[in-house]
Amino acid sequence: MMKRKIDPTLFELCLGIAAYGVIFEIVLLCISREISYSLGLLTGVALALAGAVHMWWSINRGLDLPEKAAVKSLSIHNITRYFILAAVLAVLAVTKFANPIFAFAGYMGMKVSAYCNPFIHRLLIKKKENSDGSIV
């Protein structure tokens, strides 16, 4: 069985999305106990994680294609991600299973994580250096 190593940038992005979701949920629980808010946030964070993995996959796939084919492929995958987000938000709005506003806020964790990525990267590098026993 071949062991696959996860891309460090994807790992940091997903870690940031998860941290955003946990922090947002803690704040949300301090403000309101409405279950549909938490379900919406969880749905959005799950969509953000899936979207990050899909984005990484589609970019890696696109790098192996000729320029015109890569642009077309990346565009199609980008539109697909946004269509799925819009469809899920519409279903949430119609069914009232979860709050679509908080689902969108959870999805925005991908953006927040991308902006915080340099800080997350530095934190993980320091942690790795400390665990190796080397001087920081």
N, CA, C and O atoms as CSV, one atom per row, in Angstrom:
chain,resi,resn,atom,element,x,y,z
A,1,MET,N,N,0.840,-1.183,0.000
A,1,MET,CA,C,0.000,0.000,0.000
A,1,MET,C,C,0.881,1.241,0.000
A,1,MET,O,O,1.744,1.405,0.862
A,2,MET,N,N,0.653,2.110,-0.975
A,2,MET,CA,C,1.457,3.319,-1.102
A,2,MET,C,C,0.892,4.430,-0.220
A,2,MET,O,O,-0.306,4.710,-0.241
A,3,LYS,N,N,1.766,5.049,0.544
A,3,LYS,CA,C,1.354,6.127,1.436
A,3,LYS,C,C,1.443,7.450,0.685
A,3,LYS,O,O,2.496,7.796,0.149
A,4,ARG,N,N,0.328,8.193,0.646
A,4,ARG,CA,C,0.318,9.469,-0.059
A,4,ARG,C,C,0.481,10.593,0.947
A,4,ARG,O,O,-0.116,10.568,2.023
A,5,LYS,N,N,1.283,11.570,0.596
A,5,LYS,CA,C,1.514,12.714,1.466
A,5,LYS,C,C,0.633,13.866,1.005
A,5,LYS,O,O,0.595,14.193,-0.181
A,6,ILE,N,N,-0.076,14.481,1.951
A,6,ILE,CA,C,-0.954,15.593,1.623
A,6,ILE,C,C,-0.106,16.836,1.336
A,6,ILE,O,O,0.924,17.059,1.971
A,7,ASP,N,N,-0.548,17.622,0.388
A,7,ASP,CA,C,0.133,18.859,0.034
A,7,ASP,C,C,0.134,19.790,1.253
A,7,ASP,O,O,-0.925,20.019,1.837
A,8,PRO,N,N,1.294,20.333,1.654
A,8,PRO,CA,C,1.358,21.168,2.857
A,8,PRO,C,C,0.469,22.422,2.778
A,8,PRO,O,O,-0.125,22.822,3.780
A,9,THR,N,N,0.381,23.029,1.617
A,9,THR,CA,C,-0.454,24.217,1.474
A,9,THR,C,C,-1.928,23.869,1.637
A,9,THR,O,O,-2.671,24.607,2.284
A,10,LEU,N,N,-2.353,22.757,1.059
A,10,LEU,CA,C,-3.736,22.306,1.219
A,10,LEU,C,C,-4.018,21.981,2.677
A,10,LEU,O,O,-5.078,22.331,3.197
A,11,PHE,N,N,-3.077,21.314,3.344
A,11,PHE,CA,C,-3.248,20.997,4.763
A,11,PHE,C,C,-3.416,22.267,5.597
A,11,PHE,O,O,-4.298,22.342,6.452
A,12,GLU,N,N,-2.566,23.264,5.344
A,12,GLU,CA,C,-2.650,24.528,6.087
A,12,GLU,C,C,-3.963,25.247,5.808
A,12,GLU,O,O,-4.561,25.821,6.719
A,13,LEU,N,N,-4.418,25.221,4.557
A,13,LEU,CA,C,-5.683,25.842,4.211
A,13,LEU,C,C,-6.835,25.146,4.934
A,13,LEU,O,O,-7.704,25.809,5.499
A,14,CYS,N,N,-6.845,23.823,4.918
A,14,CYS,CA,C,-7.911,23.071,5.594
A,14,CYS,C,C,-7.851,23.262,7.110
A,14,CYS,O,O,-8.887,23.351,7.768
A,15,LEU,N,N,-6.661,23.322,7.651
A,15,LEU,CA,C,-6.508,23.579,9.084
A,15,LEU,C,C,-7.074,24.954,9.448
A,15,LEU,O,O,-7.740,25.107,10.472
A,16,GLY,N,N,-6.806,25.941,8.611
A,16,GLY,CA,C,-7.346,27.281,8.838
A,16,GLY,C,C,-8.859,27.323,8.739
A,16,GLY,O,O,-9.513,28.013,9.522
A,17,ILE,N,N,-9.423,26.593,7.786
A,17,ILE,CA,C,-10.882,26.533,7.633
A,17,ILE,C,C,-11.497,25.908,8.880
A,17,ILE,O,O,-12.485,26.411,9.415
A,18,ALA,N,N,-10.905,24.806,9.338
A,18,ALA,CA,C,-11.421,24.125,10.534
A,18,ALA,C,C,-11.312,25.023,11.765
A,18,ALA,O,O,-12.248,25.093,12.562
A,19,ALA,N,N,-10.182,25.706,11.928
A,19,ALA,CA,C,-10.010,26.611,13.071
A,19,ALA,C,C,-11.028,27.751,13.014
A,19,ALA,O,O,-11.604,28.127,14.036
A,20,TYR,N,N,-11.245,28.294,11.826
A,20,TYR,CA,C,-12.249,29.341,11.642
A,20,TYR,C,C,-13.622,28.824,12.069
A,20,TYR,O,O,-14.361,29.519,12.767
A,21,GLY,N,N,-13.960,27.607,11.649
A,21,GLY,CA,C,-15.258,27.030,12.001
A,21,GLY,C,C,-15.422,26.848,13.498
A,21,GLY,O,O,-16.487,27.136,14.044
A,22,VAL,N,N,-14.376,26.370,14.169
A,22,VAL,CA,C,-14.438,26.157,15.622
A,22,VAL,C,C,-14.593,27.492,16.350
A,22,VAL,O,O,-15.437,27.627,17.236
A,23,ILE,N,N,-13.781,28.467,15.976
A,23,ILE,CA,C,-13.856,29.790,16.632
A,23,ILE,C,C,-15.208,30.432,16.380
A,23,ILE,O,O,-15.816,30.976,17.302
A,24,PHE,N,N,-15.685,30.377,15.148
A,24,PHE,CA,C,-16.986,30.954,14.799
A,24,PHE,C,C,-18.094,30.266,15.594
A,24,PHE,O,O,-19.003,30.931,16.090
A,25,GLU,N,N,-18.023,28.936,15.719
A,25,GLU,CA,C,-19.044,28.180,16.450
A,25,GLU,C,C,-19.051,28.552,17.933
A,25,GLU,O,O,-20.119,28.678,18.531
A,26,ILE,N,N,-17.891,28.727,18.523
A,26,ILE,CA,C,-17.814,29.123,19.932
A,26,ILE,C,C,-18.475,30.485,20.132
A,26,ILE,O,O,-19.267,30.669,21.056
A,27,VAL,N,N,-18.145,31.434,19.262
A,27,VAL,CA,C,-18.764,32.765,19.340
A,27,VAL,C,C,-20.265,32.660,19.106
A,27,VAL,O,O,-21.050,33.303,19.803
A,28,LEU,N,N,-20.663,31.863,18.141
A,28,LEU,CA,C,-22.074,31.681,17.816
A,28,LEU,C,C,-22.846,31.100,18.998
A,28,LEU,O,O,-23.959,31.537,19.290
A,29,LEU,N,N,-22.264,30.124,19.671
A,29,LEU,CA,C,-22.927,29.520,20.828
A,29,LEU,C,C,-23.046,30.489,22.004
A,29,LEU,O,O,-23.961,30.368,22.818
A,30,CYS,N,N,-22.129,31.446,22.094
A,30,CYS,CA,C,-22.225,32.472,23.142
A,30,CYS,C,C,-23.366,33.445,22.851
A,30,CYS,O,O,-23.932,34.039,23.768
A,31,ILE,N,N,-23.699,33.603,21.576
A,31,ILE,CA,C,-24.729,34.554,21.181
A,31,ILE,C,C,-26.102,33.908,21.095
A,31,ILE,O,O,-27.091,34.485,21.547
A,32,SER,N,N,-26.167,32.708,20.513
A,32,SER,CA,C,-27.461,32.071,20.263
A,32,SER,C,C,-27.339,30.555,20.349
A,32,SER,O,O,-26.294,29.985,20.034
A,33,ARG,N,N,-28.409,29.919,20.774
A,33,ARG,CA,C,-28.451,28.459,20.842
A,33,ARG,C,C,-29.302,27.878,19.710
A,33,ARG,O,O,-29.684,26.708,19.761
A,34,GLU,N,N,-29.600,28.683,18.698
A,34,GLU,CA,C,-30.416,28.240,17.565
A,34,GLU,C,C,-29.658,27.185,16.772
A,34,GLU,O,O,-28.590,27.459,16.223
A,35,ILE,N,N,-30.214,25.976,16.715
A,35,ILE,CA,C,-29.533,24.848,16.068
A,35,ILE,C,C,-29.353,25.074,14.570
A,35,ILE,O,O,-28.366,24.615,13.995
A,36,SER,N,N,-30.286,25.770,13.930
A,36,SER,CA,C,-30.172,25.975,12.479
A,36,SER,C,C,-28.962,26.854,12.138
A,36,SER,O,O,-28.400,26.731,11.049
A,37,TYR,N,N,-28.558,27.738,13.057
A,37,TYR,CA,C,-27.366,28.553,12.827
A,37,TYR,C,C,-26.115,27.664,12.814
A,37,TYR,O,O,-25.259,27.779,11.937
A,38,SER,N,N,-26.039,26.774,13.812
A,38,SER,CA,C,-24.883,25.879,13.902
A,38,SER,C,C,-24.843,24.893,12.733
A,38,SER,O,O,-23.773,24.606,12.196
A,39,LEU,N,N,-26.006,24.377,12.342
A,39,LEU,CA,C,-26.056,23.470,11.193
A,39,LEU,C,C,-25.645,24.193,9.910
A,39,LEU,O,O,-24.964,23.620,9.059
A,40,GLY,N,N,-26.057,25.445,9.776
A,40,GLY,CA,C,-25.660,26.237,8.620
A,40,GLY,C,C,-24.154,26.448,8.591
A,40,GLY,O,O,-23.514,26.292,7.551
A,41,LEU,N,N,-23.601,26.802,9.735
A,41,LEU,CA,C,-22.152,27.013,9.814
A,41,LEU,C,C,-21.398,25.723,9.492
A,41,LEU,O,O,-20.421,25.744,8.744
A,42,LEU,N,N,-21.847,24.613,10.050
A,42,LEU,CA,C,-21.207,23.324,9.783
A,42,LEU,C,C,-21.291,22.965,8.301
A,42,LEU,O,O,-20.326,22.465,7.722
A,43,THR,N,N,-22.431,23.217,7.700
A,43,THR,CA,C,-22.598,22.960,6.265
A,43,THR,C,C,-21.627,23.813,5.452
A,43,THR,O,O,-20.990,23.318,4.522
A,44,GLY,N,N,-21.516,25.088,5.802
A,44,GLY,CA,C,-20.612,25.983,5.092
A,44,GLY,C,C,-19.153,25.591,5.236
A,44,GLY,O,O,-18.390,25.647,4.271
A,45,VAL,N,N,-18.762,25.192,6.451
A,45,VAL,CA,C,-17.378,24.766,6.675
A,45,VAL,C,C,-17.085,23.489,5.882
A,45,VAL,O,O,-16.007,23.346,5.306
A,46,ALA,N,N,-18.046,22.565,5.856
A,46,ALA,CA,C,-17.868,21.332,5.070
A,46,ALA,C,C,-17.732,21.658,3.575
A,46,ALA,O,O,-16.903,21.074,2.877
A,47,LEU,N,N,-18.552,22.592,3.099
A,47,LEU,CA,C,-18.448,23.013,1.693
A,47,LEU,C,C,-17.096,23.676,1.420
A,47,LEU,O,O,-16.504,23.468,0.361
A,48,ALA,N,N,-16.609,24.471,2.370
A,48,ALA,CA,C,-15.313,25.135,2.203
A,48,ALA,C,C,-14.182,24.110,2.134
A,48,ALA,O,O,-13.276,24.230,1.309
A,49,LEU,N,N,-14.241,23.100,3.007
A,49,LEU,CA,C,-13.213,22.054,2.977
A,49,LEU,C,C,-13.260,21.285,1.661
A,49,LEU,O,O,-12.224,21.033,1.045
A,50,ALA,N,N,-14.456,20.915,1.237
A,50,ALA,CA,C,-14.604,20.202,-0.039
A,50,ALA,C,C,-14.164,21.090,-1.204
A,50,ALA,O,O,-13.518,20.619,-2.140
A,51,GLY,N,N,-14.515,22.370,-1.142
A,51,GLY,CA,C,-14.113,23.303,-2.198
A,51,GLY,C,C,-12.607,23.488,-2.266
A,51,GLY,O,O,-12.043,23.596,-3.355
A,52,ALA,N,N,-11.950,23.526,-1.112
A,52,ALA,CA,C,-10.487,23.674,-1.084
A,52,ALA,C,C,-9.813,22.450,-1.708
A,52,ALA,O,O,-8.877,22.582,-2.497
A,53,VAL,N,N,-10.294,21.266,-1.350
A,53,VAL,CA,C,-9.715,20.040,-1.912
A,53,VAL,C,C,-9.975,19.987,-3.420
A,53,VAL,O,O,-9.086,19.630,-4.193
A,54,HIS,N,N,-11.189,20.342,-3.835
A,54,HIS,CA,C,-11.517,20.334,-5.262
A,54,HIS,C,C,-10.665,21.356,-6.023
A,54,HIS,O,O,-10.201,21.083,-7.130
A,55,MET,N,N,-10.466,22.529,-5.424
A,55,MET,CA,C,-9.646,23.563,-6.067
A,55,MET,C,C,-8.212,23.074,-6.238
A,55,MET,O,O,-7.611,23.251,-7.297
A,56,TRP,N,N,-7.670,22.461,-5.195
A,56,TRP,CA,C,-6.308,21.922,-5.271
A,56,TRP,C,C,-6.216,20.863,-6.363
A,56,TRP,O,O,-5.280,20.864,-7.162
A,57,TRP,N,N,-7.205,19.950,-6.390
A,57,TRP,CA,C,-7.228,18.889,-7.396
A,57,TRP,C,C,-7.316,19.464,-8.821
A,57,TRP,O,O,-6.586,19.042,-9.718
A,58,SER,N,N,-8.220,20.430,-9.006
A,58,SER,CA,C,-8.416,20.966,-10.355
A,58,SER,C,C,-7.206,21.784,-10.823
A,58,SER,O,O,-6.887,21.787,-12.012
A,59,ILE,N,N,-6.541,22.469,-9.908
A,59,ILE,CA,C,-5.335,23.220,-10.291
A,59,ILE,C,C,-4.215,22.248,-10.667
A,59,ILE,O,O,-3.541,22.433,-11.681
A,60,ASN,N,N,-4.022,21.222,-9.857
A,60,ASN,CA,C,-2.992,20.221,-10.183
A,60,ASN,C,C,-3.270,19.552,-11.519
A,60,ASN,O,O,-2.355,19.307,-12.306
A,61,ARG,N,N,-4.532,19.260,-11.766
A,61,ARG,CA,C,-4.919,18.640,-13.035
A,61,ARG,C,C,-4.689,19.618,-14.195
A,61,ARG,O,O,-4.212,19.226,-15.260
A,62,GLY,N,N,-5.028,20.875,-13.979
A,62,GLY,CA,C,-4.888,21.894,-15.017
A,62,GLY,C,C,-3.442,22.174,-15.390
A,62,GLY,O,O,-3.159,22.572,-16.520
A,63,LEU,N,N,-2.522,21.970,-14.447
A,63,LEU,CA,C,-1.106,22.214,-14.733
A,63,LEU,C,C,-0.535,21.244,-15.764
A,63,LEU,O,O,0.472,21.532,-16.410
A,64,ASP,N,N,-1.179,20.106,-15.908
A,64,ASP,CA,C,-0.704,19.110,-16.874
A,64,ASP,C,C,-1.286,19.305,-18.265
A,64,ASP,O,O,-0.920,18.588,-19.197
A,65,LEU,N,N,-2.184,20.263,-18.413
A,65,LEU,CA,C,-2.863,20.486,-19.693
A,65,LEU,C,C,-2.213,21.630,-20.470
A,65,LEU,O,O,-1.546,22.480,-19.880
A,66,PRO,N,N,-2.406,21.656,-21.792
A,66,PRO,CA,C,-1.969,22.825,-22.572
A,66,PRO,C,C,-2.740,24.068,-22.122
A,66,PRO,O,O,-3.796,23.957,-21.498
A,67,GLU,N,N,-2.212,25.237,-22.437
A,67,GLU,CA,C,-2.761,26.491,-21.901
A,67,GLU,C,C,-4.260,26.661,-22.137
A,67,GLU,O,O,-4.999,26.919,-21.187
A,68,LYS,N,N,-4.721,26.525,-23.366
A,68,LYS,CA,C,-6.147,26.731,-23.663
A,68,LYS,C,C,-7.021,25.715,-22.934
A,68,LYS,O,O,-8.068,26.062,-22.387
A,69,ALA,N,N,-6.586,24.473,-22.932
A,69,ALA,CA,C,-7.348,23.425,-22.246
A,69,ALA,C,C,-7.352,23.653,-20.734
A,69,ALA,O,O,-8.346,23.383,-20.061
A,70,ALA,N,N,-6.232,24.152,-20.207
A,70,ALA,CA,C,-6.143,24.421,-18.770
A,70,ALA,C,C,-7.100,25.537,-18.370
A,70,ALA,O,O,-7.795,25.428,-17.359
A,71,VAL,N,N,-7.140,26.604,-19.152
A,71,VAL,CA,C,-8.042,27.717,-18.859
A,71,VAL,C,C,-9.494,27.238,-18.887
A,71,VAL,O,O,-10.290,27.586,-18.015
A,72,LYS,N,N,-9.823,26.445,-19.890
A,72,LYS,CA,C,-11.189,25.927,-20.007
A,72,LYS,C,C,-11.527,25.010,-18.832
A,72,LYS,O,O,-12.595,25.126,-18.232
A,73,SER,N,N,-10.615,24.106,-18.513
A,73,SER,CA,C,-10.836,23.167,-17.419
A,73,SER,C,C,-10.996,23.886,-16.086
A,73,SER,O,O,-11.918,23.586,-15.328
A,74,LEU,N,N,-10.108,24.830,-15.795
A,74,LEU,CA,C,-10.179,25.569,-14.532
A,74,LEU,C,C,-11.454,26.400,-14.447
A,74,LEU,O,O,-12.050,26.516,-13.376
A,75,SER,N,N,-11.871,26.975,-15.563
A,75,SER,CA,C,-13.110,27.755,-15.580
A,75,SER,C,C,-14.317,26.877,-15.291
A,75,SER,O,O,-15.194,27.251,-14.512
A,76,ILE,N,N,-14.357,25.719,-15.916
A,76,ILE,CA,C,-15.478,24.799,-15.701
A,76,ILE,C,C,-15.526,24.345,-14.244
A,76,ILE,O,O,-16.601,24.293,-13.646
A,77,HIS,N,N,-14.371,24.018,-13.673
A,77,HIS,CA,C,-14.338,23.573,-12.286
A,77,HIS,C,C,-14.713,24.708,-11.327
A,77,HIS,O,O,-15.376,24.476,-10.316
A,78,ASN,N,N,-14.295,25.911,-11.639
A,78,ASN,CA,C,-14.638,27.065,-10.810
A,78,ASN,C,C,-16.155,27.307,-10.824
A,78,ASN,O,O,-16.770,27.516,-9.779
A,79,ILE,N,N,-16.733,27.274,-12.007
A,79,ILE,CA,C,-18.185,27.465,-12.143
A,79,ILE,C,C,-18.930,26.342,-11.428
A,79,ILE,O,O,-19.958,26.578,-10.792
A,80,THR,N,N,-18.414,25.128,-11.532
A,80,THR,CA,C,-19.035,23.987,-10.851
A,80,THR,C,C,-19.071,24.206,-9.341
A,80,THR,O,O,-20.095,23.965,-8.702
A,81,ARG,N,N,-17.943,24.666,-8.764
A,81,ARG,CA,C,-17.899,24.926,-7.317
A,81,ARG,C,C,-18.939,25.960,-6.911
A,81,ARG,O,O,-19.654,25.772,-5.926
A,82,TYR,N,N,-19.025,27.047,-7.665
A,82,TYR,CA,C,-19.985,28.095,-7.309
A,82,TYR,C,C,-21.425,27.653,-7.541
A,82,TYR,O,O,-22.321,28.065,-6.805
A,83,PHE,N,N,-21.659,26.825,-8.551
A,83,PHE,CA,C,-23.004,26.304,-8.787
A,83,PHE,C,C,-23.433,25.406,-7.626
A,83,PHE,O,O,-24.570,25.485,-7.161
A,84,ILE,N,N,-22.524,24.557,-7.165
A,84,ILE,CA,C,-22.845,23.682,-6.037
A,84,ILE,C,C,-23.122,24.511,-4.787
A,84,ILE,O,O,-24.061,24.220,-4.047
A,85,LEU,N,N,-22.313,25.541,-4.547
A,85,LEU,CA,C,-22.560,26.428,-3.400
A,85,LEU,C,C,-23.932,27.071,-3.502
A,85,LEU,O,O,-24.689,27.076,-2.532
A,86,ALA,N,N,-24.260,27.613,-4.668
A,86,ALA,CA,C,-25.564,28.268,-4.858
A,86,ALA,C,C,-26.705,27.269,-4.692
A,86,ALA,O,O,-27.732,27.596,-4.098
A,87,ALA,N,N,-26.534,26.058,-5.211
A,87,ALA,CA,C,-27.582,25.034,-5.091
A,87,ALA,C,C,-27.798,24.641,-3.636
A,87,ALA,O,O,-28.939,24.519,-3.190
A,88,VAL,N,N,-26.721,24.443,-2.900
A,88,VAL,CA,C,-26.851,24.082,-1.481
A,88,VAL,C,C,-27.514,25.212,-0.704
A,88,VAL,O,O,-28.391,24.960,0.122
A,89,LEU,N,N,-27.110,26.449,-0.957
A,89,LEU,CA,C,-27.732,27.590,-0.264
A,89,LEU,C,C,-29.216,27.689,-0.602
A,89,LEU,O,O,-30.030,27.993,0.269
A,90,ALA,N,N,-29.570,27.438,-1.842
A,90,ALA,CA,C,-30.980,27.473,-2.244
A,90,ALA,C,C,-31.773,26.367,-1.544
A,90,ALA,O,O,-32.884,26.601,-1.067
A,91,VAL,N,N,-31.205,25.176,-1.486
A,91,VAL,CA,C,-31.883,24.068,-0.801
A,91,VAL,C,C,-32.062,24.394,0.680
A,91,VAL,O,O,-33.122,24.136,1.251
A,92,LEU,N,N,-31.034,24.959,1.299
A,92,LEU,CA,C,-31.137,25.334,2.712
A,92,LEU,C,C,-32.209,26.397,2.924
A,92,LEU,O,O,-32.951,26.352,3.905
A,93,ALA,N,N,-32.287,27.350,2.004
A,93,ALA,CA,C,-33.284,28.417,2.121
A,93,ALA,C,C,-34.702,27.871,1.975
A,93,ALA,O,O,-35.613,28.319,2.670
A,94,VAL,N,N,-34.889,26.920,1.088
A,94,VAL,CA,C,-36.220,26.359,0.842
A,94,VAL,C,C,-36.634,25.400,1.959
A,94,VAL,O,O,-37.767,25.448,2.437
A,95,THR,N,N,-35.709,24.527,2.373
A,95,THR,CA,C,-36.061,23.514,3.373
A,95,THR,C,C,-36.039,24.046,4.802
A,95,THR,O,O,-36.671,23.471,5.688
A,96,LYS,N,N,-35.317,25.134,5.028
A,96,LYS,CA,C,-35.132,25.704,6.363
A,96,LYS,C,C,-34.472,24.704,7.335
A,96,LYS,O,O,-34.611,24.825,8.552
A,97,PHE,N,N,-33.760,23.726,6.780
A,97,PHE,CA,C,-33.018,22.756,7.587
A,97,PHE,C,C,-31.898,23.456,8.361
A,97,PHE,O,O,-31.663,23.165,9.534
A,98,ALA,N,N,-31.214,24.380,7.687
A,98,ALA,CA,C,-30.118,25.129,8.285
A,98,ALA,C,C,-30.159,26.549,7.727
A,98,ALA,O,O,-30.751,26.801,6.678
A,99,ASN,N,N,-29.534,27.448,8.430
A,99,ASN,CA,C,-29.543,28.846,8.035
A,99,ASN,C,C,-28.560,29.080,6.883
A,99,ASN,O,O,-27.363,28.845,7.044
A,100,PRO,N,N,-29.049,29.542,5.719
A,100,PRO,CA,C,-28.152,29.735,4.574
A,100,PRO,C,C,-27.157,30.882,4.776
A,100,PRO,O,O,-26.071,30.863,4.196
A,101,ILE,N,N,-27.510,31.873,5.586
A,101,ILE,CA,C,-26.579,32.980,5.854
A,101,ILE,C,C,-25.343,32.446,6.592
A,101,ILE,O,O,-24.211,32.790,6.253
A,102,PHE,N,N,-25.577,31.606,7.600
A,102,PHE,CA,C,-24.454,31.037,8.338
A,102,PHE,C,C,-23.706,30.003,7.503
A,102,PHE,O,O,-22.506,29.806,7.694
A,103,ALA,N,N,-24.394,29.345,6.586
A,103,ALA,CA,C,-23.705,28.429,5.665
A,103,ALA,C,C,-22.741,29.226,4.789
A,103,ALA,O,O,-21.605,28.805,4.571
A,104,PHE,N,N,-23.190,30.368,4.290
A,104,PHE,CA,C,-22.308,31.217,3.486
A,104,PHE,C,C,-21.153,31.741,4.336
A,104,PHE,O,O,-20.013,31.799,3.875
A,105,ALA,N,N,-21.451,32.123,5.575
A,105,ALA,CA,C,-20.391,32.589,6.477
A,105,ALA,C,C,-19.369,31.480,6.727
A,105,ALA,O,O,-18.171,31.750,6.811
A,106,GLY,N,N,-19.834,30.237,6.846
A,106,GLY,CA,C,-18.914,29.113,7.004
A,106,GLY,C,C,-18.062,28.901,5.766
A,106,GLY,O,O,-16.877,28.585,5.869
A,107,TYR,N,N,-18.666,29.077,4.589
A,107,TYR,CA,C,-17.921,28.941,3.335
A,107,TYR,C,C,-16.840,30.015,3.218
A,107,TYR,O,O,-15.787,29.781,2.625
A,108,MET,N,N,-17.103,31.180,3.780
A,108,MET,CA,C,-16.121,32.256,3.736
A,108,MET,C,C,-14.883,31.941,4.570
A,108,MET,O,O,-13.886,32.662,4.520
A,109,GLY,N,N,-14.960,30.843,5.345
A,109,GLY,CA,C,-13.777,30.384,6.069
A,109,GLY,C,C,-12.626,30.064,5.136
A,109,GLY,O,O,-11.463,30.155,5.530
A,110,MET,N,N,-12.941,29.686,3.889
A,110,MET,CA,C,-11.894,29.427,2.910
A,110,MET,C,C,-11.127,30.718,2.617
A,110,MET,O,O,-9.901,30.706,2.505
A,111,LYS,N,N,-11.845,31.814,2.495
A,111,LYS,CA,C,-11.196,33.102,2.219
A,111,LYS,C,C,-10.365,33.551,3.418
A,111,LYS,O,O,-9.218,33.973,3.267
A,112,VAL,N,N,-10.956,33.457,4.614
A,112,VAL,CA,C,-10.248,33.863,5.828
A,112,VAL,C,C,-8.987,33.020,6.003
A,112,VAL,O,O,-7.924,33.542,6.339
A,113,SER,N,N,-9.110,31.723,5.773
A,113,SER,CA,C,-7.961,30.836,5.901
A,113,SER,C,C,-6.873,31.177,4.889
A,113,SER,O,O,-5.686,31.124,5.211
A,114,ALA,N,N,-7.270,31.523,3.679
A,114,ALA,CA,C,-6.277,31.897,2.662
A,114,ALA,C,C,-5.516,33.154,3.079
A,114,ALA,O,O,-4.304,33.243,2.881
A,115,TYR,N,N,-6.226,34.125,3.654
A,115,TYR,CA,C,-5.562,35.345,4.107
A,115,TYR,C,C,-4.683,35.092,5.321
A,115,TYR,O,O,-3.655,35.749,5.485
A,116,CYS,N,N,-5.069,34.150,6.175
A,116,CYS,CA,C,-4.300,33.837,7.385
A,116,CYS,C,C,-3.219,32.790,7.132
A,116,CYS,O,O,-2.468,32.455,8.049
A,117,ASN,N,N,-3.124,32.272,5.927
A,117,ASN,CA,C,-2.192,31.193,5.628
A,117,ASN,C,C,-0.745,31.502,6.002
A,117,ASN,O,O,-0.074,30.612,6.524
A,118,PRO,N,N,-0.216,32.719,5.766
A,118,PRO,CA,C,1.173,32.967,6.180
A,118,PRO,C,C,1.380,32.800,7.687
A,118,PRO,O,O,2.433,32.331,8.117
A,119,PHE,N,N,0.390,33.179,8.484
A,119,PHE,CA,C,0.507,33.037,9.942
A,119,PHE,C,C,0.436,31.564,10.347
A,119,PHE,O,O,1.190,31.110,11.208
A,120,ILE,N,N,-0.473,30.830,9.720
A,120,ILE,CA,C,-0.611,29.401,10.002
A,120,ILE,C,C,0.678,28.675,9.615
A,120,ILE,O,O,1.158,27.809,10.347
A,121,HIS,N,N,1.228,29.036,8.464
A,121,HIS,CA,C,2.468,28.418,7.984
A,121,HIS,C,C,3.611,28.655,8.978
A,121,HIS,O,O,4.331,27.724,9.340
A,122,ARG,N,N,3.769,29.907,9.415
A,122,ARG,CA,C,4.835,30.217,10.378
A,122,ARG,C,C,4.645,29.466,11.686
A,122,ARG,O,O,5.611,28.974,12.268
A,123,LEU,N,N,3.406,29.376,12.150
A,123,LEU,CA,C,3.110,28.668,13.393
A,123,LEU,C,C,3.462,27.192,13.278
A,123,LEU,O,O,4.050,26.624,14.198
A,124,LEU,N,N,3.110,26.562,12.161
A,124,LEU,CA,C,3.420,25.142,11.966
A,124,LEU,C,C,4.917,24.901,11.812
A,124,LEU,O,O,5.437,23.891,12.287
A,125,ILE,N,N,5.607,25.821,11.152
A,125,ILE,CA,C,7.063,25.680,10.986
A,125,ILE,C,C,7.745,25.769,12.340
A,125,ILE,O,O,8.645,24.983,12.632
A,126,LYS,N,N,7.326,26.723,13.178
A,126,LYS,CA,C,7.910,26.853,14.518
A,126,LYS,C,C,7.654,25.597,15.343
A,126,LYS,O,O,8.541,25.111,16.044
A,127,LYS,N,N,6.430,25.076,15.251
A,127,LYS,CA,C,6.072,23.875,15.994
A,127,LYS,C,C,6.926,22.691,15.539
A,127,LYS,O,O,7.374,21.898,16.366
A,128,LYS,N,N,7.154,22.567,14.229
A,128,LYS,CA,C,7.952,21.469,13.682
A,128,LYS,C,C,9.408,21.606,14.134
A,128,LYS,O,O,10.044,20.616,14.497
A,129,GLU,N,N,9.931,22.830,14.113
A,129,GLU,CA,C,11.313,23.051,14.543
A,129,GLU,C,C,11.468,22.725,16.018
A,129,GLU,O,O,12.476,22.138,16.413
A,130,ASN,N,N,10.498,23.091,16.837
A,130,ASN,CA,C,10.567,22.809,18.265
A,130,ASN,C,C,10.506,21.312,18.541
A,130,ASN,O,O,11.193,20.821,19.438
A,131,SER,N,N,9.697,20.585,17.786
A,131,SER,CA,C,9.572,19.141,17.986
A,131,SER,C,C,10.828,18.397,17.510
A,131,SER,O,O,11.121,17.304,17.995
A,132,ASP,N,N,11.567,18.985,16.565
A,132,ASP,CA,C,12.797,18.380,16.075
A,132,ASP,C,C,13.962,18.608,17.047
A,132,ASP,O,O,15.009,17.971,16.930
A,133,GLY,N,N,13.775,19.509,17.991
A,133,GLY,CA,C,14.820,19.812,18.957
A,133,GLY,C,C,15.787,20.878,18.481
A,133,GLY,O,O,16.759,21.175,19.175
A,134,SER,N,N,15.551,21.451,17.340
A,134,SER,CA,C,16.440,22.497,16.846
A,134,SER,C,C,16.050,23.845,17.431
A,134,SER,O,O,14.959,23.994,17.981
A,135,ILE,N,N,16.917,24.803,17.317
A,135,ILE,CA,C,16.687,26.142,17.856
A,135,ILE,C,C,15.782,26.922,16.927
A,135,ILE,O,O,15.941,26.874,15.707
A,136,VAL,N,N,14.818,27.651,17.510
A,136,VAL,CA,C,13.880,28.438,16.723
A,136,VAL,C,C,14.483,29.761,16.372
A,136,VAL,O,O,13.842,30.574,15.705
